[in-house]
Amino acid sequence: MPHSQTSAPRGRVRLARGASPWLLPTVATAAVSLVRARRSTRAAAVAVPATALAAGMLWFFRDPEREITVGRVISPADGVVQSIMPWKDGRTRVAIFMSPLNVHVNRAPLAGTVTSVEHIPGGFVPAFNKESENNERVVWHFDTELGDIEMVQIAGAVARRIVPYVPMGTKVEQGERIGLIRFGSRVDIYLPEGVEVDVEVGQPTVAGVTRIDRD
C-alpha cells in the first residue's frame, strides 16, 4: 500500500527543503531585472540569462510526489546505477549517480529508525570518478527489518552541501524524504549479505519507485 505521504494529488510538484539559499537570490535577481528591463537595455540584457537561470533552479529543486513501491529495498535516489560491488563484509554496494537533471531529494530505502547521521568532510571531485569515495559525504545507518542498512550521500564537483532532513532517532517510513544533495552527486546503498540485487549497471532509478533487491 502507498504510504500516507503520497496522498497529495498526482502531478503536484513542490520545491525541495533546503533550496532557499540558492533559489531565492536567483529568483529575486530575475524578477528585478525583468522589471528594470522595460526602462533599460542593459537590464534587458541581464534579464534573459537571469530568468533562464531562475527557471533552471526551479527545475533542479523540484520535489515531485511519488507513489511508493512495495518492496523490501527501494532506491533512495533518482539517477543511474553506476556500479554494483561486493563488499568484504558480505554486503553489496549499489552506487547511484545523480546528474544535475535528476531530482536531488533522497528517500529512505526501508522503513526503520535512523541510528546514525554522520557528516564526513572531504573533497569535491566529480561524483562519477572513483576518487569521489573520498568526497564530502553524509553516512546514514537505519535499523530495519533487514538489520542495519547503510546509505551514503556523496557530494560531487558542484554539490557543496548535503542537507539531512531528519536527525538520529527518527522513525522513517519507506520512501520518506530524508535529505537533499545540491547539484550533481552520488548515493550509495549497502545491501545486507544474502539480499540479491535486482538492478543492473546503467539502469535508471527513481527514488521511492525503483526496487533495488530481488525476492
Secondary structure, DSSP 8 states (H G I E B T S, - for coil): ---GGG-S-TT-EEE-TT-HHHHHHHHHHHHHHHHHTTT-HHHHHHHHHHHHHHHHHHHHTEEE------SSSB-SSSEEEEEEEE-TTS-EEEEEEE-TTS--EEE-SSSEEEEEEEEE--B---TTSGGGGGBSEEEEEEEETTEEEEEEEEE-SS---EEE-S-TT-EE-TT-EEEEE-SSEEEEEEE-TT-EE---TT-EE-TTTSB-EE-
